[in-house]
Amino acid sequence: MTRNARLSLLLSAAAAGVFAFVGGWQRRWISDDGLIVLRTVRNLLAGNGPVFNAGERVEANTSTLWQYLITLFGWLPGVRLEDVAMWLALLLTTAGAVVATRASARFWGTATVVVPFGVILYFALPPARDFATSGLEWGLCLFWLSAWWALLVAWAQPSGRRAALPVGYFLAFWAGLSWLVRPEFALYGGVTGFVLLAHSPRRWAGILAAALPVPAAYQIFRMGYYGLLTPHTAVAKSAADSEWAQGFGYAWDFLAPYALWAPLIVALAFGVWLLRGERGRSRVIVLLVVGCALVHVLYVLRVGGDFMHARMLLLPLFALLLPVLTVPARPATALAAAAAVVWAGVVIVRGHPLPDDLERRSADTLGIVDEREFWTMAVRRESGNPPRHAEDFLGSKLMGNWPDALSESQANGAAQMIVGRVSRDPETFAWFYRPRFTSDSDLQELPLTAYLINLGMTGMNSGLDVRVLDTVGLSTPLAARMPRDPDGRVGHDKHLIPEWQVADTATDLDALPDWIDRETAMQARAALRTPELAELLASSREPMSLKRFGKNLRYALQGGRTLELSDDPSVYLDEATLRRIADGEDVGRVGTRIAWPASANN
């Protein structure tokens, strides 16, 4: 490597790292979804297993490795999990930027002077810097993509010492981890595996031995422990459905505010122009990276995108830019890099402001929002001072009296906490508790239960002896299998009606608020005793044993993933049972449904 080439590589990588770190640090925060991950970590650290609620085996997080990575550092004495998540995400994002930029420079040749280009485009985007933290796994995802690209470059251009290393086996192992980083990353890992096998068919045994053991072992664990083939979030969000119109709207919401389409066209043109002379493995890895990224984009469009501005398109965008994070220093590329700096400056200054009417919108009409700014507004903090710890979310109008109501509920041995609106102008909400019924029932084993669509802020502001559930299904098996609302918000288009909510508790149905129908609630409680619903609940609640593990394996391969429920509980009951309920008999109160464990650790 020439001196100038080495210097340009170092400067490009250093600039990428500084840009990523400073940008992420300035916009550091934590989202409500990020708090969901931390509740699972708390249960892991308390010895309750990888669950959101002790005694109910639900995989409420999409990234398996992210929750275990936070848990690893969560053992350190005196640390706050929110801070652990923030620093891990930020450092992984920074490391990913450096590794990927360095690999991009290596891709163009050790004697080539390079200038930063694609890395400027990516980290100038406000959502890219927002999701450098947020508590979610985006930092881990960026690092996985960066290391994947670096390994691909090393595999495509073996030389010197690297030629003696089994780069292909390291690449196969890394590809195997893709599924555990995020499920859709199986696309990148799977295609990489096929490329390795096609190139070295005689080494198939070694490649498979490197790639498969870790993900295969976890998949068996997932099926036996949770009774599912996928994370529970995939069931809740019904990613098998097609929502192309919403998906294209989501893409335009990302492209339009920053005129991102313009630099992307330039990046594509430069990529095609600069790759004209590439042959062999170098061309293969570019086709692999770009092809996977484009298919990933199509997947996001098909499922309708997301409700968080740009979030689901950030990762395929970064993958698409990997080959041109740096470009060879030529007059045209130097001019393009200078233009990218100007564009980036404009984007950083303008940002992505909230719509003026956001505060007047209801939860059902929010659509796509800048998640960081939304939560800053929602917890009533000043712009630029977003929430960074769980208690910051107590400023939300949905959490106004949460601490006092929680203490009162526990002191009175309540069955359930319910939130209700107490005034419209100003819109004010309050939590209140409902008492338990007094007769003997296995439902008495269910701890104090609270439902809210925003799962993170309730879960992290309560003890682990409180059962925290959501109405859209991320932690709630019943809600996850409810019918989709075709007009609902992407990712939040399911809803568990209050009657189902109270049925799955020991709440006294004679003490319900007037907006919950008592007869429908009794029907729902009886429906939970029927074989189909009882088996669904048993797959996550029956104490784990070899027998239960085997049942869950079969359930995962049969109805576990595809089961869909009706929101009308009466369809599960015969005429005789419906008549008894109409006569006022709470028939679902008695019977042996599951064996619920003792109260969890705090």
DRENMIVEX-621476 format. One record per residue (C-alpha): residue number from 0; y, x, z. Coordinates in steps of 0.2 Angstrom, whole numbers, plus 5000, padded with zeros to 4 digits. Example, Ala and Ser with C-alpha at 12.3 -4.5 7.8 and 13.67 -1.06 7.14 Angstrom:
2
(site 0 (4978 5062 5039)),
(site 1 (4995 5068 5036)),
END
This chain:
602
(site 0 (5000 5000 5000)),
(site 1 (5017 5007 4995)),
(site 2 (5030 5009 5008)),
(site 3 (5041 4995 5001)),
(site 4 (5027 4983 4999)),
(site 5 (5022 4986 5018)),
(site 6 (5040 4984 5023)),
(site 7 (5041 4967 5014)),
(site 8 (5025 4961 5021)),
(site 9 (5030 4965 5039)),
(site 10 (5048 4958 5037)),
(site 11 (5041 4942 5029)),
(site 12 (5028 4939 5042)),
(site 13 (5040 4943 5056)),
(site 14 (5053 4931 5049)),
(site 15 (5040 4918 5048)),
(site 16 (5035 4920 5066)),
(site 17 (5052 4920 5072)),
(site 18 (5057 4905 5062)),
(site 19 (5042 4895 5068)),
(site 20 (5044 4900 5086)),
(site 21 (5062 4897 5087)),
(site 22 (5061 4881 5078)),
(site 23 (5047 4874 5088)),
(site 24 (5055 4880 5105)),
(site 25 (5072 4871 5101)),
(site 26 (5063 4855 5097)),
(site 27 (5049 4856 5111)),
(site 28 (5044 4840 5118)),
(site 29 (5028 4829 5122)),
(site 30 (5024 4813 5114)),
(site 31 (5015 4798 5122)),
(site 32 (5000 4802 5111)),
(site 33 (5000 4820 5117)),
(site 34 (4998 4813 5135)),
(site 35 (4982 4804 5130)),
(site 36 (4974 4821 5127)),
(site 37 (4980 4827 5144)),
(site 38 (4972 4812 5153)),
(site 39 (4955 4818 5146)),
(site 40 (4958 4836 5152)),
(site 41 (4962 4829 5169)),
(site 42 (4945 4821 5169)),
(site 43 (4936 4836 5163)),
(site 44 (4944 4847 5177)),
(site 45 (4939 4834 5190)),
(site 46 (4921 4834 5184)),
(site 47 (4921 4817 5176)),
(site 48 (4917 4823 5159)),
(site 49 (4926 4822 5142)),
(site 50 (4931 4804 5145)),
(site 51 (4948 4795 5146)),
(site 52 (4942 4784 5161)),
(site 53 (4928 4790 5173)),
(site 54 (4913 4780 5170)),
(site 55 (4917 4775 5152)),
(site 56 (4912 4787 5139)),
(site 57 (4925 4785 5126)),
(site 58 (4931 4800 5115)),
(site 59 (4950 4795 5114)),
(site 60 (4955 4811 5106)),
(site 61 (4953 4816 5088)),
(site 62 (4952 4835 5090)),
(site 63 (4938 4840 5100)),
(site 64 (4943 4859 5101)),
(site 65 (4961 4855 5106)),
(site 66 (4956 4846 5122)),
(site 67 (4944 4859 5127)),
(site 68 (4956 4873 5123)),
(site 69 (4969 4865 5135)),
(site 70 (4955 4863 5148)),
(site 71 (4952 4881 5147)),
(site 72 (4969 4886 5152)),
(site 73 (4971 4871 5163)),
(site 74 (4960 4880 5176)),
(site 75 (4975 4892 5179)),
(site 76 (4982 4889 5197)),
(site 77 (4999 4880 5197)),
(site 78 (5001 4876 5179)),
(site 79 (5006 4859 5172)),
(site 80 (4995 4852 5158)),
(site 81 (5011 4847 5148)),
(site 82 (5017 4865 5149)),
(site 83 (5000 4872 5144)),
(site 84 (4999 4860 5129)),
(site 85 (5017 4865 5124)),
(site 86 (5014 4884 5125)),
(site 87 (4997 4883 5117)),
(site 88 (5004 4873 5102)),
(site 89 (5019 4884 5100)),
(site 90 (5010 4900 5101)),
(site 91 (4996 4894 5089)),
(site 92 (5010 4888 5077)),
(site 93 (5018 4905 5077)),
(site 94 (5002 4914 5076)),
(site 95 (4997 4903 5061)),
(site 96 (5014 4906 5052)),
(site 97 (5012 4925 5054)),
(site 98 (4994 4926 5049)),
(site 99 (4996 4914 5034)),
(site 100 (5012 4923 5028)),
(site 101 (5003 4940 5029)),
(site 102 (4988 4934 5020)),
(site 103 (4999 4927 5006)),
(site 104 (5007 4944 5004)),
(site 105 (4990 4952 5003)),
(site 106 (4984 4939 4990)),
(site 107 (4998 4946 4978)),
(site 108 (4992 4964 4980)),
(site 109 (4994 4978 4992)),
(site 110 (5007 4986 4980)),
(site 111 (5017 4971 4977)),
(site 112 (5034 4968 4986)),
(site 113 (5035 4950 4992)),
(site 114 (5049 4938 4998)),
(site 115 (5046 4923 5009)),
(site 116 (5047 4906 5000)),
(site 117 (5034 4892 5005)),
(site 118 (5036 4897 5023)),
(site 119 (5054 4893 5022)),
(site 120 (5051 4876 5014)),
(site 121 (5038 4871 5028)),
(site 122 (5047 4876 5044)),
(site 123 (5064 4870 5038)),
(site 124 (5057 4852 5039)),
(site 125 (5062 4844 5056)),
(site 126 (5044 4835 5058)),
(site 127 (5036 4852 5055)),
(site 128 (5046 4859 5070)),
(site 129 (5043 4844 5080)),
(site 130 (5024 4844 5078)),
(site 131 (5024 4863 5083)),
(site 132 (5023 4855 5100)),
(site 133 (5022 4837 5104)),
(site 134 (5006 4839 5114)),
(site 135 (4995 4835 5099)),
(site 136 (4984 4847 5089)),
(site 137 (4995 4851 5075)),
(site 138 (4998 4869 5081)),
(site 139 (4979 4872 5082)),
(site 140 (4977 4864 5064)),
(site 141 (4990 4876 5057)),
(site 142 (4981 4891 5065)),
(site 143 (4964 4885 5058)),
(site 144 (4971 4883 5040)),
(site 145 (4980 4900 5042)),
(site 146 (4965 4909 5047)),
(site 147 (4954 4900 5034)),
(site 148 (4967 4906 5021)),
(site 149 (4966 4924 5028)),
(site 150 (4947 4924 5027)),
(site 151 (4947 4917 5010)),
(site 152 (4959 4931 5004)),
(site 153 (4948 4944 5013)),
(site 154 (4933 4937 5004)),
(site 155 (4941 4936 4987)),
(site 156 (4948 4954 4988)),
(site 157 (4936 4965 4998)),
(site 158 (4941 4983 4998)),
(site 159 (4939 4998 5010)),
(site 160 (4934 4994 5027)),
(site 161 (4934 4975 5024)),
(site 162 (4921 4977 5011)),
(site 163 (4908 4983 5024)),
(site 164 (4912 4967 5035)),
(site 165 (4902 4951 5033)),
(site 166 (4918 4942 5028)),
(site 167 (4908 4928 5020)),
(site 168 (4898 4925 5037)),
(site 169 (4915 4924 5047)),
(site 170 (4922 4912 5034)),
(site 171 (4906 4901 5035)),
(site 172 (4907 4901 5054)),
(site 173 (4926 4896 5053)),
(site 174 (4923 4883 5040)),
(site 175 (4910 4875 5052)),
(site 176 (4923 4873 5065)),
(site 177 (4933 4863 5054)),
(site 178 (4925 4846 5059)),
(site 179 (4929 4850 5077)),
(site 180 (4948 4854 5074)),
(site 181 (4951 4837 5065)),
(site 182 (4938 4826 5056)),
(site 183 (4947 4827 5039)),
(site 184 (4946 4846 5040)),
(site 185 (4928 4844 5036)),
(site 186 (4934 4843 5018)),
(site 187 (4941 4860 5018)),
(site 188 (4926 4867 5028)),
(site 189 (4913 4858 5017)),
(site 190 (4920 4864 5001)),
(site 191 (4921 4881 5007)),
(site 192 (4903 4881 5012)),
(site 193 (4898 4875 4994)),
(site 194 (4908 4889 4986)),
(site 195 (4900 4902 4997)),
(site 196 (4883 4895 4993)),
(site 197 (4886 4894 4975)),
(site 198 (4893 4912 4975)),
(site 199 (4879 4920 4985)),
(site 200 (4864 4908 4984)),
(site 201 (4852 4922 4990)),
(site 202 (4861 4922 5007)),
(site 203 (4860 4903 5010)),
(site 204 (4850 4905 5026)),
(site 205 (4863 4917 5034)),
(site 206 (4878 4906 5028)),
(site 207 (4870 4890 5035)),
(site 208 (4865 4899 5051)),
(site 209 (4884 4904 5053)),
(site 210 (4891 4888 5049)),
(site 211 (4880 4874 5056)),
(site 212 (4874 4877 5074)),
(site 213 (4891 4874 5083)),
(site 214 (4896 4858 5074)),
(site 215 (4878 4851 5073)),
(site 216 (4876 4854 5091)),
(site 217 (4892 4845 5095)),
(site 218 (4888 4831 5083)),
(site 219 (4871 4827 5092)),
(site 220 (4881 4828 5109)),
(site 221 (4894 4816 5102)),
(site 222 (4881 4803 5096)),
(site 223 (4870 4804 5112)),
(site 224 (4885 4804 5124)),
(site 225 (4897 4792 5116)),
(site 226 (4885 4782 5104)),
(site 227 (4896 4786 5089)),
(site 228 (4896 4797 5073)),
(site 229 (4915 4800 5074)),
(site 230 (4928 4801 5087)),
(site 231 (4932 4784 5094)),
(site 232 (4950 4785 5086)),
(site 233 (4942 4783 5069)),
(site 234 (4934 4767 5074)),
(site 235 (4950 4760 5081)),
(site 236 (4960 4765 5065)),
(site 237 (4947 4759 5053)),
(site 238 (4950 4774 5041)),
(site 239 (4938 4767 5028)),
(site 240 (4950 4754 5022)),
(site 241 (4962 4756 5008)),
(site 242 (4981 4754 5010)),
(site 243 (4988 4763 4994)),
(site 244 (5005 4753 4994)),
(site 245 (5008 4758 5012)),
(site 246 (5002 4776 5009)),
(site 247 (5015 4778 4994)),
(site 248 (5028 4771 5005)),
(site 249 (5024 4784 5019)),
(site 250 (5024 4798 5006)),
(site 251 (5042 4793 5000)),
(site 252 (5048 4792 5018)),
(site 253 (5044 4810 5019)),
(site 254 (5050 4816 5002)),
(site 255 (5066 4807 5000)),
(site 256 (5076 4811 5016)),
(site 257 (5075 4830 5012)),
(site 258 (5074 4829 4993)),
(site 259 (5057 4838 4996)),
(site 260 (5051 4834 4979)),
(site 261 (5063 4847 4971)),
(site 262 (5057 4863 4980)),
(site 263 (5039 4857 4978)),
(site 264 (5041 4856 4959)),
(site 265 (5048 4874 4960)),
(site 266 (5034 4879 4971)),
(site 267 (5021 4872 4959)),
(site 268 (5029 4880 4944)),
(site 269 (5030 4897 4952)),
(site 270 (5012 4895 4958)),
(site 271 (5006 4891 4940)),
(site 272 (5016 4905 4932)),
(site 273 (5012 4919 4945)),
(site 274 (4993 4915 4944)),
(site 275 (4991 4916 4925)),
(site 276 (4984 4934 4926)),
(site 277 (4972 4930 4941)),
(site 278 (4954 4930 4938)),
(site 279 (4937 4929 4948)),
(site 280 (4937 4925 4966)),
(site 281 (4956 4925 4967)),
(site 282 (4957 4910 4955)),
(site 283 (4943 4902 4964)),
(site 284 (4951 4902 4981)),
(site 285 (4968 4895 4975)),
(site 286 (4959 4881 4966)),
(site 287 (4949 4878 4982)),
(site 288 (4965 4878 4993)),
(site 289 (4975 4867 4981)),
(site 290 (4961 4856 4977)),
(site 291 (4957 4852 4995)),
(site 292 (4975 4850 4999)),
(site 293 (4978 4837 4985)),
(site 294 (4962 4827 4990)),
(site 295 (4968 4827 5008)),
(site 296 (4985 4820 5002)),
(site 297 (4975 4806 4992)),
(site 298 (4966 4802 5008)),
(site 299 (4982 4800 5018)),
(site 300 (4989 4789 5004)),
(site 301 (4973 4779 5004)),
(site 302 (4972 4775 5022)),
(site 303 (4991 4770 5022)),
(site 304 (4998 4785 5030)),
(site 305 (5004 4784 5048)),
(site 306 (5018 4776 5059)),
(site 307 (5025 4794 5064)),
(site 308 (5036 4801 5050)),
(site 309 (5028 4814 5040)),
(site 310 (5015 4818 5053)),
(site 311 (4999 4816 5042)),
(site 312 (5006 4824 5027)),
(site 313 (5012 4840 5036)),
(site 314 (4994 4848 5036)),
(site 315 (4990 4846 5018)),
(site 316 (5008 4851 5013)),
(site 317 (5005 4868 5023)),
(site 318 (4988 4870 5014)),
(site 319 (4996 4867 4997)),
(site 320 (5010 4880 5001)),
(site 321 (4998 4894 5007)),
(site 322 (4997 4904 4991)),
(site 323 (5016 4904 4989)),
(site 324 (5021 4906 5007)),
(site 325 (5027 4923 5000)),
(site 326 (5029 4927 4981)),
(site 327 (5031 4943 4972)),
(site 328 (5049 4949 4972)),
(site 329 (5056 4947 4954)),
(site 330 (5073 4941 4949)),
(site 331 (5067 4923 4946)),
(site 332 (5058 4922 4963)),
(site 333 (5072 4930 4972)),
(site 334 (5084 4917 4966)),
(site 335 (5072 4903 4971)),
(site 336 (5070 4911 4988)),
(site 337 (5089 4911 4990)),
(site 338 (5090 4893 4984)),
(site 339 (5076 4889 4997)),
(site 340 (5086 4896 5011)),
(site 341 (5101 4886 5006)),
(site 342 (5091 4870 5005)),
(site 343 (5083 4874 5022)),
(site 344 (5100 4876 5029)),
(site 345 (5105 4859 5023)),
(site 346 (5089 4851 5029)),
(site 347 (5091 4859 5047)),
(site 348 (5109 4853 5049)),
(site 349 (5106 4835 5042)),
(site 350 (5089 4832 5051)),
(site 351 (5081 4815 5050)),
(site 352 (5091 4802 5060)),
(site 353 (5084 4786 5067)),
(site 354 (5089 4770 5058)),
(site 355 (5104 4762 5066)),
(site 356 (5095 4746 5071)),
(site 357 (5080 4754 5079)),
(site 358 (5084 4749 5097)),
(site 359 (5085 4731 5090)),
(site 360 (5068 4731 5082)),
(site 361 (5052 4725 5091)),
(site 362 (5036 4735 5092)),
(site 363 (5028 4725 5078)),
(site 364 (5043 4729 5066)),
(site 365 (5046 4747 5070)),
(site 366 (5037 4754 5054)),
(site 367 (5038 4773 5052)),
(site 368 (5049 4782 5064)),
(site 369 (5054 4799 5069)),
(site 370 (5043 4800 5084)),
(site 371 (5052 4813 5094)),
(site 372 (5069 4804 5092)),
(site 373 (5061 4787 5095)),
(site 374 (5053 4792 5112)),
(site 375 (5069 4801 5117)),
(site 376 (5078 4784 5114)),
(site 377 (5064 4774 5122)),
(site 378 (5064 4783 5138)),
(site 379 (5083 4782 5139)),
(site 380 (5087 4800 5137)),
(site 381 (5101 4808 5127)),
(site 382 (5098 4814 5110)),
(site 383 (5092 4832 5110)),
(site 384 (5084 4830 5127)),
(site 385 (5067 4823 5123)),
(site 386 (5053 4819 5136)),
(site 387 (5043 4835 5141)),
(site 388 (5033 4829 5156)),
(site 389 (5023 4813 5160)),
(site 390 (5036 4807 5173)),
(site 391 (5050 4807 5160)),
(site 392 (5041 4792 5152)),
(site 393 (5045 4782 5168)),
(site 394 (5062 4779 5160)),
(site 395 (5054 4768 5147)),
(site 396 (5058 4749 5149)),
(site 397 (5039 4746 5150)),
(site 398 (5037 4757 5165)),
(site 399 (5052 4752 5176)),
(site 400 (5043 4747 5191)),
(site 401 (5026 4756 5187)),
(site 402 (5025 4767 5203)),
(site 403 (5029 4753 5215)),
(site 404 (5018 4741 5207)),
(site 405 (5003 4753 5206)),
(site 406 (5005 4757 5225)),
(site 407 (5006 4738 5229)),
(site 408 (4991 4734 5218)),
(site 409 (4980 4748 5226)),
(site 410 (4985 4743 5243)),
(site 411 (4980 4725 5240)),
(site 412 (4963 4729 5231)),
(site 413 (4969 4721 5215)),
(site 414 (4958 4719 5200)),
(site 415 (4971 4721 5186)),
(site 416 (4989 4725 5183)),
(site 417 (4998 4715 5170)),
(site 418 (5015 4719 5162)),
(site 419 (5027 4704 5157)),
(site 420 (5044 4702 5150)),
(site 421 (5056 4695 5164)),
(site 422 (5072 4694 5154)),
(site 423 (5077 4695 5135)),
(site 424 (5095 4701 5136)),
(site 425 (5094 4714 5142)),
(site 426 (5075 4715 5138)),
(site 427 (5067 4719 5154)),
(site 428 (5048 4721 5159)),
(site 429 (5039 4722 5175)),
(site 430 (5021 4725 5181)),
(site 431 (5013 4714 5193)),
(site 432 (4995 4713 5200)),
(site 433 (4981 4699 5199)),
(site 434 (4969 4698 5214)),
(site 435 (4950 4699 5213)),
(site 436 (4938 4685 5214)),
(site 437 (4928 4685 5230)),
(site 438 (4910 4682 5224)),
(site 439 (4897 4695 5222)),
(site 440 (4896 4702 5204)),
(site 441 (4894 4718 5195)),
(site 442 (4912 4716 5189)),
(site 443 (4917 4721 5206)),
(site 444 (4912 4738 5202)),
(site 445 (4926 4739 5189)),
(site 446 (4941 4748 5197)),
(site 447 (4960 4743 5196)),
(site 448 (4963 4741 5177)),
(site 449 (4979 4741 5167)),
(site 450 (4982 4738 5148)),
(site 451 (4996 4744 5138)),
(site 452 (4998 4749 5119)),
(site 453 (5006 4766 5125)),
(site 454 (4991 4774 5133)),
(site 455 (4998 4791 5137)),
(site 456 (5012 4786 5149)),
(site 457 (5001 4775 5159)),
(site 458 (4986 4786 5160)),
(site 459 (4996 4802 5165)),
(site 460 (5007 4792 5178)),
(site 461 (4991 4785 5187)),
(site 462 (4977 4792 5197)),
(site 463 (4960 4794 5189)),
(site 464 (4953 4780 5200)),
(site 465 (4964 4768 5189)),
(site 466 (4956 4762 5173)),
(site 467 (4969 4763 5160)),
(site 468 (4965 4754 5143)),
(site 469 (4975 4751 5128)),
(site 470 (4976 4735 5117)),
(site 471 (4974 4744 5100)),
(site 472 (4957 4753 5104)),
(site 473 (4960 4771 5106)),
(site 474 (4952 4770 5123)),
(site 475 (4945 4753 5123)),
(site 476 (4928 4749 5114)),
(site 477 (4932 4730 5113)),
(site 478 (4949 4733 5105)),
(site 479 (4943 4746 5093)),
(site 480 (4932 4733 5085)),
(site 481 (4944 4718 5084)),
(site 482 (4949 4712 5066)),
(site 483 (4963 4722 5058)),
(site 484 (4980 4713 5056)),
(site 485 (4984 4716 5037)),
(site 486 (5003 4715 5042)),
(site 487 (5001 4727 5057)),
(site 488 (5008 4744 5059)),
(site 489 (4997 4758 5052)),
(site 490 (4986 4765 5065)),
(site 491 (4991 4751 5077)),
(site 492 (4985 4736 5067)),
(site 493 (4972 4729 5080)),
(site 494 (4975 4719 5095)),
(site 495 (4965 4714 5110)),
(site 496 (4971 4697 5116)),
(site 497 (4975 4695 5134)),
(site 498 (4960 4684 5137)),
(site 499 (4948 4698 5132)),
(site 500 (4958 4710 5143)),
(site 501 (4956 4699 5159)),
(site 502 (4938 4695 5155)),
(site 503 (4932 4713 5156)),
(site 504 (4939 4715 5174)),
(site 505 (4936 4707 5191)),
(site 506 (4952 4697 5190)),
(site 507 (4952 4679 5197)),
(site 508 (4954 4668 5182)),
(site 509 (4962 4655 5193)),
(site 510 (4977 4666 5196)),
(site 511 (4981 4670 5178)),
(site 512 (4999 4669 5172)),
(site 513 (5003 4654 5161)),
(site 514 (5003 4664 5144)),
(site 515 (4984 4668 5146)),
(site 516 (4972 4653 5143)),
(site 517 (4960 4652 5157)),
(site 518 (4946 4643 5147)),
(site 519 (4947 4656 5133)),
(site 520 (4946 4670 5146)),
(site 521 (4930 4662 5153)),
(site 522 (4923 4661 5136)),
(site 523 (4927 4680 5133)),
(site 524 (4919 4684 5150)),
(site 525 (4903 4675 5146)),
(site 526 (4903 4683 5128)),
(site 527 (4902 4700 5136)),
(site 528 (4885 4695 5143)),
(site 529 (4878 4692 5126)),
(site 530 (4866 4705 5119)),
(site 531 (4877 4712 5105)),
(site 532 (4892 4715 5116)),
(site 533 (4882 4720 5131)),
(site 534 (4874 4734 5121)),
(site 535 (4891 4740 5115)),
(site 536 (4897 4741 5133)),
(site 537 (4881 4749 5139)),
(site 538 (4882 4763 5126)),
(site 539 (4898 4769 5135)),
(site 540 (4895 4763 5153)),
(site 541 (4877 4764 5157)),
(site 542 (4874 4780 5167)),
(site 543 (4869 4794 5156)),
(site 544 (4850 4799 5156)),
(site 545 (4838 4805 5143)),
(site 546 (4834 4787 5139)),
(site 547 (4852 4782 5137)),
(site 548 (4855 4797 5127)),
(site 549 (4841 4792 5115)),
(site 550 (4847 4774 5114)),
(site 551 (4864 4780 5110)),
(site 552 (4858 4791 5096)),
(site 553 (4850 4776 5088)),
(site 554 (4865 4766 5091)),
(site 555 (4877 4778 5083)),
(site 556 (4866 4778 5067)),
(site 557 (4865 4759 5067)),
(site 558 (4878 4747 5073)),
(site 559 (4889 4759 5083)),
(site 560 (4901 4763 5069)),
(site 561 (4901 4747 5059)),
(site 562 (4901 4734 5073)),
(site 563 (4915 4722 5070)),
(site 564 (4920 4708 5083)),
(site 565 (4929 4692 5082)),
(site 566 (4944 4689 5092)),
(site 567 (4938 4671 5096)),
(site 568 (4925 4673 5110)),
(site 569 (4918 4656 5107)),
(site 570 (4908 4661 5092)),
(site 571 (4896 4671 5103)),
(site 572 (4892 4656 5114)),
(site 573 (4880 4642 5112)),
(site 574 (4885 4624 5115)),
(site 575 (4878 4622 5132)),
(site 576 (4887 4638 5138)),
(site 577 (4904 4631 5131)),
(site 578 (4901 4615 5140)),
(site 579 (4899 4623 5156)),
(site 580 (4914 4633 5154)),
(site 581 (4924 4618 5149)),
(site 582 (4919 4610 5165)),
(site 583 (4927 4625 5174)),
(site 584 (4912 4636 5177)),
(site 585 (4915 4655 5176)),
(site 586 (4897 4659 5170)),
(site 587 (4901 4676 5165)),
(site 588 (4905 4681 5183)),
(site 589 (4887 4683 5188)),
(site 590 (4873 4693 5180)),
(site 591 (4868 4711 5178)),
(site 592 (4877 4719 5163)),
(site 593 (4879 4737 5167)),
(site 594 (4878 4750 5182)),
(site 595 (4896 4755 5184)),
(site 596 (4898 4772 5194)),
(site 597 (4908 4774 5210)),
(site 598 (4926 4777 5210)),
(site 599 (4932 4793 5201)),
(site 600 (4940 4808 5209)),
(site 601 (4959 4808 5209)),
END
